Amino acid sequence: MHPTLNFTGMKKIKWFWFVLLFVTINATAQTEADRYVQSILKQEAYILNGTRLAKEYKPAYLKYNFSLTWMDDIDNEWVLGFIGDDYERLRIKLLSVTKDVKNPGTYFVRGKSKVKNNICDFKGTFQIIHIRLYNEKDRFEKEFYKDSTYKNGIVIAKYKLSENATQKHTGVLEGILASNWYIPKKKNKIYLDDLMNGADGYQNNQFVGVWKSHNKKEVKRCNWGDSRIPHVDDCSVCSGDGEFTPNRNYLSNGWQSFIDAKEARNAIDDEDIKTKSKIKEWWE
């Protein structure tokens, strides 16, 4: 025994290392999705629409159907996502979102994913964990909201989407999603809050999580969302008009097609757009 270290001193040292180990393990166990939820609840993220109320409104708002929040008809080119540390472009299309009549906080989801030329079917669930409202004072001071909305807020849910195991390179997408919604005046229905779509920094339906292969040998970061990708500073930069533009370092990882499609849209006229609308989409 060290001559200056008695039994009590040894117990204190052991206790110190135990506490340090516990804190380290706990910090490691907290996922990116967990941190994302906390940043939203602490109002450190996703505050374009104003400050949120601290009160939990989940019990009062589960009666509403949030399906339209996730099934809004956004141009799929602006559903932006990546998978892996090399920011490979991920495409996601939700084909149906249906509320569980027996469990109002659960929604059954069906859709497709695409990475490179690999397209997979998936099925799964959204499970609502938090619903918060935005402060009315903030809302009614905004031109976009003062004459059009009754209430607006954010819904946070866990998602788990299992790709068809009989297809190639499949796994499970799981994590946290956050979506802004609103109830129009004179209506009693939830809609996707896209009233500020086109404004600098606009984003919605933000998914933060991972993809895990069915054989459990691979786990990759996997985030996506409308108009922006959450937690992906290295992959994206904003051009002068505030739109998402991929980092040129990753264009060869599937993002060149996004640039090409954007340039094509800017070049075509209304008649061409009508013709383009008849072209078969990748998920059809």
C-alpha positions as CSV (number, residue, x, y, z in Angstrom):
1,M,0.0,0.0,0.0
2,H,1.2,3.5,-0.8
3,P,2.5,5.0,2.6
4,T,0.4,8.2,2.3
5,L,-2.8,6.4,1.2
6,N,-5.1,5.0,3.9
7,F,-8.2,2.8,3.4
8,T,-10.6,5.8,3.3
9,G,-8.5,7.5,0.7
10,M,-8.6,4.4,-1.5
11,K,-12.4,4.2,-1.2
12,K,-12.6,7.8,-2.4
13,I,-10.4,7.2,-5.4
14,K,-12.4,4.1,-6.4
15,W,-15.6,6.1,-6.0
16,F,-14.2,8.9,-8.2
17,W,-13.4,6.5,-11.0
18,F,-16.8,4.9,-10.7
19,V,-18.6,8.2,-11.1
20,L,-16.3,9.2,-14.0
21,L,-17.0,5.9,-15.7
22,F,-20.8,6.3,-15.2
23,V,-20.8,9.8,-16.7
24,T,-18.7,8.7,-19.7
25,I,-20.9,5.7,-20.4
26,N,-24.0,7.9,-20.1
27,A,-22.6,10.5,-22.4
28,T,-21.7,7.9,-25.0
29,A,-25.1,6.2,-24.8
30,Q,-26.9,9.5,-25.6
31,T,-27.4,9.4,-29.3
32,E,-27.5,12.3,-31.8
33,A,-31.3,11.9,-31.9
34,D,-31.5,12.2,-28.1
35,R,-29.4,15.4,-28.2
36,Y,-31.7,16.7,-31.0
37,V,-34.8,16.3,-28.9
38,Q,-33.2,18.1,-26.0
39,S,-32.1,21.0,-28.2
40,I,-35.6,21.4,-29.4
41,L,-37.2,21.3,-25.9
42,K,-34.5,23.7,-24.7
43,Q,-35.3,26.0,-27.7
44,E,-31.8,25.7,-29.0
45,A,-33.0,24.5,-32.4
46,Y,-35.9,24.7,-34.8
47,I,-37.1,28.1,-33.7
48,L,-37.8,29.8,-37.1
49,N,-41.5,30.2,-36.1
50,G,-40.9,31.8,-32.7
51,T,-40.5,30.7,-29.1
52,R,-42.2,27.6,-27.9
53,L,-44.2,27.2,-24.8
54,A,-42.7,24.9,-22.1
55,K,-46.0,23.2,-21.4
56,E,-46.6,19.7,-22.8
57,Y,-49.7,19.6,-25.0
58,K,-49.5,16.0,-26.1
59,P,-52.6,14.8,-24.1
60,A,-54.8,17.6,-25.5
61,Y,-53.6,17.3,-29.1
62,L,-53.5,13.5,-29.7
63,K,-57.1,13.7,-30.9
64,Y,-56.0,15.5,-34.0
65,N,-54.7,13.6,-37.1
66,F,-51.2,14.7,-37.9
67,S,-51.0,12.7,-41.2
68,L,-51.2,15.8,-43.4
69,T,-48.1,17.1,-41.6
70,W,-46.1,14.3,-43.1
71,M,-48.0,13.7,-46.3
72,D,-47.8,17.3,-47.7
73,D,-47.2,17.3,-51.5
74,I,-43.7,18.8,-51.5
75,D,-41.5,18.5,-54.6
76,N,-39.5,15.4,-53.7
77,E,-36.3,17.0,-55.0
78,W,-36.5,19.1,-51.9
79,V,-36.7,16.1,-49.5
80,L,-33.0,16.2,-48.8
81,G,-31.1,13.5,-47.0
82,F,-27.8,11.7,-46.5
83,I,-26.5,8.4,-45.3
84,G,-23.0,7.6,-43.9
85,D,-19.9,9.7,-43.1
86,D,-19.4,10.4,-46.8
87,Y,-22.8,12.1,-47.0
88,E,-24.1,9.8,-49.8
89,R,-27.4,11.3,-51.0
90,L,-30.5,9.6,-49.6
91,R,-33.9,9.9,-51.2
92,I,-37.1,9.3,-49.1
93,K,-40.7,9.2,-50.3
94,L,-43.6,8.6,-47.8
95,L,-46.4,6.9,-49.7
96,S,-48.9,6.7,-46.8
97,V,-49.2,7.8,-43.2
98,T,-52.3,6.4,-41.3
99,K,-53.3,7.1,-37.7
100,D,-53.8,4.1,-35.5
101,V,-57.5,4.3,-34.3
102,K,-56.7,2.3,-31.2
103,N,-53.5,4.2,-30.2
104,P,-53.9,7.9,-31.3
105,G,-50.2,8.7,-30.8
106,T,-49.1,6.0,-33.3
107,Y,-49.1,6.3,-37.1
108,F,-48.5,3.5,-39.6
109,V,-46.1,4.5,-42.3
110,R,-45.3,3.1,-45.8
111,G,-42.7,4.5,-48.3
112,K,-39.6,4.0,-50.3
113,S,-35.9,4.9,-50.0
114,K,-33.3,5.3,-52.6
115,V,-29.5,5.5,-52.5
116,K,-27.7,5.6,-55.8
117,N,-29.8,3.2,-58.0
118,N,-30.9,1.0,-55.1
119,I,-34.6,1.4,-54.3
120,C,-36.2,-0.2,-51.2
121,D,-39.7,-0.5,-49.8
122,F,-40.2,0.2,-46.1
123,K,-42.9,0.0,-43.5
124,G,-42.9,1.2,-39.9
125,T,-44.3,3.6,-37.4
126,F,-44.2,7.2,-36.1
127,Q,-44.8,7.4,-32.3
128,I,-45.5,10.9,-31.0
129,I,-43.6,11.8,-27.8
130,H,-44.0,15.6,-27.5
131,I,-46.4,18.3,-28.8
132,R,-45.6,21.9,-28.0
133,L,-47.3,25.1,-29.1
134,Y,-45.6,28.3,-30.3
135,N,-46.1,31.5,-28.3
136,E,-49.2,33.4,-29.7
137,K,-47.4,36.7,-29.2
138,D,-44.7,35.6,-31.6
139,R,-47.2,34.1,-34.0
140,F,-49.5,37.1,-34.4
141,E,-46.6,39.5,-34.9
142,K,-45.6,37.6,-38.0
143,E,-47.2,38.6,-41.3
144,F,-47.4,34.9,-42.3
145,Y,-49.5,33.9,-39.3
146,K,-51.5,36.8,-37.9
147,D,-54.5,36.5,-40.3
148,S,-54.3,32.8,-41.2
149,T,-53.7,30.6,-38.2
150,Y,-55.6,29.6,-35.1
151,K,-52.8,27.6,-33.5
152,N,-49.3,26.4,-34.6
153,G,-46.8,24.2,-32.9
154,I,-44.3,21.4,-33.2
155,V,-44.8,17.6,-33.0
156,I,-41.8,15.4,-32.0
157,A,-42.0,11.6,-32.7
158,K,-39.9,8.5,-32.7
159,Y,-39.7,6.8,-36.0
160,K,-38.8,3.2,-37.0
161,L,-38.9,2.2,-40.6
162,S,-37.9,-1.3,-41.7
163,E,-36.8,-1.8,-45.3
164,N,-37.9,-5.0,-47.1
165,A,-35.3,-7.6,-46.1
166,T,-35.7,-9.5,-49.4
167,Q,-34.3,-6.5,-51.3
168,K,-30.6,-5.4,-51.6
169,H,-28.7,-3.4,-49.0
170,T,-31.6,-3.1,-46.6
171,G,-31.9,-2.2,-42.9
172,V,-33.9,-0.2,-40.4
173,L,-34.1,3.6,-40.2
174,E,-34.8,4.9,-36.7
175,G,-34.5,8.1,-34.7
176,I,-36.4,11.3,-34.0
177,L,-38.5,13.5,-36.3
178,A,-39.7,17.0,-35.7
179,S,-42.4,18.8,-37.7
180,N,-44.0,22.2,-37.6
181,W,-47.8,22.2,-38.0
182,Y,-50.7,24.7,-37.9
183,I,-54.5,24.9,-37.6
184,P,-56.0,27.4,-40.0
185,K,-58.7,29.8,-38.8
186,K,-62.3,28.5,-39.2
187,K,-60.9,24.9,-39.5
188,N,-60.2,22.2,-37.0
189,K,-57.6,20.3,-38.9
190,I,-53.8,19.9,-38.6
191,Y,-51.7,20.9,-41.7
192,L,-48.0,21.1,-42.4
193,D,-46.8,24.6,-41.5
194,D,-45.3,25.6,-44.9
195,L,-46.4,29.3,-44.6
196,M,-42.8,30.4,-44.5
197,N,-41.7,28.1,-47.3
198,G,-39.3,30.1,-49.4
199,A,-38.0,32.2,-46.5
200,D,-34.3,31.9,-45.7
201,G,-33.7,29.1,-43.3
202,Y,-37.1,27.4,-43.9
203,Q,-37.1,23.7,-42.9
204,N,-39.6,21.1,-41.8
205,N,-40.1,17.4,-41.2
206,Q,-36.6,17.0,-39.9
207,F,-35.4,13.4,-39.3
208,V,-32.3,12.7,-37.2
209,G,-31.2,9.1,-36.6
210,V,-29.3,6.1,-38.0
211,W,-29.6,3.3,-40.5
212,K,-28.8,-0.2,-39.2
213,S,-28.4,-3.1,-41.6
214,H,-30.6,-6.1,-41.0
215,N,-27.6,-8.3,-40.3
216,K,-26.5,-5.7,-37.6
217,K,-23.0,-5.4,-39.1
218,E,-23.4,-1.8,-40.2
219,V,-24.7,1.4,-38.5
220,K,-24.6,4.7,-40.3
221,R,-25.8,8.2,-39.6
222,C,-28.8,9.0,-41.6
223,N,-30.7,12.3,-41.6
224,W,-33.2,14.0,-43.9
225,G,-35.8,16.7,-44.1
226,D,-37.8,19.2,-46.2
227,S,-35.6,22.0,-47.7
228,R,-32.8,21.4,-45.1
229,I,-31.0,18.5,-43.6
230,P,-30.6,18.7,-39.8
231,H,-27.1,18.3,-38.2
232,V,-25.2,18.3,-41.4
233,D,-23.2,21.5,-41.5
234,D,-20.3,20.0,-43.5
235,C,-22.6,18.7,-46.3
236,S,-24.5,21.9,-47.1
237,V,-23.9,25.6,-47.7
238,C,-26.5,28.3,-48.4
239,S,-26.3,30.3,-51.6
240,G,-27.3,34.0,-51.8
241,D,-31.0,33.2,-52.1
242,G,-30.9,31.0,-48.9
243,E,-31.6,27.7,-50.7
244,F,-29.8,24.5,-49.9
245,T,-26.8,23.9,-52.1
246,P,-24.6,20.7,-51.7
247,N,-21.0,21.1,-50.8
248,R,-19.0,20.5,-53.9
249,N,-16.8,18.0,-52.1
250,Y,-19.8,15.6,-52.1
251,L,-21.3,16.1,-55.6
252,S,-20.0,12.7,-56.7
253,N,-21.9,11.0,-53.9
254,G,-25.3,11.5,-55.5
255,W,-25.6,15.3,-55.2
256,Q,-24.8,16.2,-58.8
257,S,-28.3,14.9,-59.8
258,F,-29.8,17.4,-57.4
259,I,-27.8,20.3,-59.1
260,D,-28.8,19.0,-62.5
261,A,-32.5,18.8,-61.6
262,K,-32.4,22.3,-60.1
263,E,-30.8,23.8,-63.2
264,A,-33.4,22.0,-65.4
265,R,-36.3,23.4,-63.4
266,N,-34.9,26.9,-63.8
267,A,-34.6,26.5,-67.5
268,I,-38.0,25.1,-68.5
269,D,-41.2,27.0,-69.1
270,D,-44.7,26.2,-67.8
271,E,-45.6,23.9,-70.7
272,D,-42.4,21.9,-70.1
273,I,-43.4,21.6,-66.4
274,K,-46.7,20.1,-67.4
275,T,-44.9,17.6,-69.6
276,K,-42.4,16.8,-66.9
277,S,-45.3,16.1,-64.5
278,K,-46.3,13.1,-66.6
279,I,-42.8,11.5,-66.3
280,K,-42.7,8.5,-64.0
281,E,-41.1,9.3,-60.7
282,W,-38.4,7.1,-59.1
283,W,-40.8,5.7,-56.4
284,E,-43.6,4.8,-58.8
